[in-house]
Amino acid sequence: MKPLLFTISLLLSLTVFSQSQPKTIHVFVALCDNVNQGIVPVPAKLGNGQDIKGNLYWSALYGVKTHFKNSKDWTLITSEKAIGNHILERVLFKHNTTNTYLLADAYDGKYIKQTTIDFLEATAGRNSVAITHKKQVLKFGGDAQLLTYIGHDGLMEFNVQGDFKPVNETKRDAIILACISKDYFKPYLKQTKANPLVWTTGLMAPEAYTLKWAIDGWILNESDAQISERAAKAYHHYQKCGLKGAKRLLVTGY
């Protein structure tokens, strides 16, 4: 084979291989908990951190499970209850037009500290989770390309310790939808070397529409700035807070 033809063939092969490899997202949700978290109390059904039914960040209209289940872009593949490690439910979604999978874990709100540690260790490439779907092994936890935390910013009340040294130089993106997450999570992400794709500078409602719009851009391989702008547009769309304010709230990078 001539060198030019060989090069073209190789590039085409690499492109097909790259497109065939699944993109994976792991979402860590600390269920809203009136009793065990330092939050302004919400209605009891929304704020029962030991019950996934109706929980503000999981089964409510804009909770992670409900919002993605209602989306025309995603299909719910599996749901598993009480899998251990304080996880009350684990759901797996498949994006309808790309080879992208999203795994979301609903943690008992009482264990928000452990949720935070698990998320941060994953951003360091640790605690891999393997899920088999249609004979394909999908890698989440520290092997996911995008790690997300949703819930109350417990770092306002406690510090955490864990294995935050990165295991390799693989790029991992992080989205942290919690109040003032840039200030409180920055020291830890500096250790894990994850890329702060979207985080917050002030108080916010960590509902799933912001995550959904950001992921839309991430799947398209948009720039960090474009993805954070999508997040801001989503927040303004649902909260009617003003786009300028939303852009100041939801930012990217250090």
Secondary structure, DSSP 8 states (H G I E B T S, - for coil): --HHHHHHHHHHHHHHHHHHS-EEEEEEEE---TTTSSS----TTTT-TT--TT-TTTTSTTSHHHHHHH-TTEEEEEEEEEEETTEEEEEEEEESSSSEEEEEEEE-GGGHHHHHHHHHHHHTT-S-EEEEETTEEEEEGGG-SEEEEES--GGGT-------S-SS----EEEEESTTHHHHHHHHHHHHT-EEEEEESS-----HHHHHHHHHHHHTT--HHHHHHHHHHHHHHHH---HHHHHHHEE---
